[in-house]
Amino acid sequence: MIHVSRTPRVAAALAAVALLAGCSAASSDTAPDPDAVDPVPPAIDDVSDCLTGAPWSLNLSDYADQAQTYMVGLGIPISEFSMSGSQTVQFTDGGLMSVLTDVTSAGTLDVPGVGPFPLNVHSDLGGSGDWSLDDSGMMTIQNWASLGSSEADPTTGAEVPVLDFSTIDAVGVTCQPGLLSLTAPDSPFVPLFTR
């Protein structure tokens, strides 16, 4: 939820930043860098074995670079965009998925006529649900329960929306030892997770 009465462009930029801070685990249908991920899809049992075990950590620097490029491409005049903290995703052999988030997104909106406008949005929104893979290697997530809260930006009033995997029909999975991407249809981002 955004509470800003400056200009529609500022409000749109704030909404984009708030959405980015809360949705990094729900990702894109764009393939990861072909040099970074093995292009031959492994068997489903191999993917399950790859996913489970220790938590995966989001590469926040890479994700922030993707986010800034996307926002600038939309005409949102943001600079110095960064994300700090951590987000992890973990999968169990029993079919449980959990996301833990402690991410602060910061940047500067350079809006003509308004001037530099600093942003700082924190999210600890995550959750858990049941995961499974179908025969094509797509992941479905059911019974998603969101956990956590968000703090509104003290200057802008921007609040991070709740991350809800129940609204995503299927998630593409690319997993190999040490590198994971989760990709959702229609998202412009390819978040990379490492162990």
Protein Blocks (a to p, Z undefined) as FASTA:
>chain_A
ZZdfkbfklmmmmmmmmmmmmmmmpccfbdcdfklpcfbdcdfklmmmmmgccdddddfk
lmmmmmmmmmmmnopacehiacedjddddddfkopacdddddddddddddehkapcdddd
ddfbdcdddddddfkopacdehiaceddddddfklopacddddfklpmbacddddehiac
dddehiabdcdddZZ
